Amino acid sequence: VATLFAVMRDTEYMQKEIFKDNFWNDWRELLGENHVIQNLKDCDFTPIYDWCQIEKDKKKQMSLEEKKALREEKMKQEEKYMWAIVDGVKEKV
């Protein structure tokens, strides 16, 4: 959840207080009442953001073959979630 918030750093959403408030309310529920994080303003998401940028750059630098292999592996892992049996008929979802 923190990663999804961190990558939004350069978007217009981060200028909107309602966006940040909504995130904090949802994240606080996930963290629980007694979690060490008690305030969004005290959090620094920069390391997460930087890591995501590095990973993004790595993907850009991959060769076409590497990208294809990565895509095929991802499809292989997601295959079981792509189909449903509806009224006895296998259908793609």
N, C-alpha and C positions, 0 to 999 in steps of 0.2 A: 504494500500500500504506500509506503514511504517512497519507493522508487517511482511509482506512478505520479506522485506529487512532485518529486524532485525534477523529473524531466519536463515539467510544465514551466520551469523557471523562466524561460525566455518568451513565454506567451503572454497575451493580453489578460489571460485569466488571473495571473498573479497580481495584477493591478486592482482586482476586484475583491473587496473585503468579504463579500458573501461567499465567494468561491473558497477562500481560506477558512472562513467560519464553518462552512459545510464540511470541508475536509477534516478540520479539527474535531468537529462533533462526531463524525463517523470513526475517525482514527482513535479518538479517546475511548470509544466503546470497545474497540478491538484491544486496546492496550490494557483496559481495566482500571478500576479506581485507584489501586495502590501502586501503579506503575511509577517509575522514577520520573518519567516525562509528564509534566503537569501543565506545560504551557508551550504552545506552538512557537512563540517568539524566541524561546530559548534553544530551539533546534536549528542546527546547521546542516542543510541538505547538500552542501557543496561536494563532499566526497562522493555521495551517491551520483550526483549530476555528472561529475568528472568521470567516474567509472563508466557511466552510460555513454558519454561522448567517446571515450576510448574504444568501447565495444562497437559503437557505430562506425568509427573510423576503421577498425579492423575489418568489419564487413565490407566496407567500401573498397578496401585494398585486396580483397579476395579475388582469385581468378574465377572465370566463369565455371570451370570445372568444380572448384571448391564450393561455389554458391549452389551449383546444381546438386552436389552430393549432400550439402546441408539441407537443402529443400526436400530432397528425397527422404532423408532420415526423419525430418519433421513430419512429412506426410505418412511415413511408415508408423510413427508413434501415434499419430492422430487418426489413423485408419479406423480403429475400432469405435471412434466417436462420430464417424461420418455417416453411419448407417443406422436405420431403425426399422423394426418390423412392425408394420401397420396393417392390421387386419390380415396377418399372415403373409404379407408381401414386403420384401426387403426394399426399402426406399432410402435414397440419399437425403440427408438433412443438412 
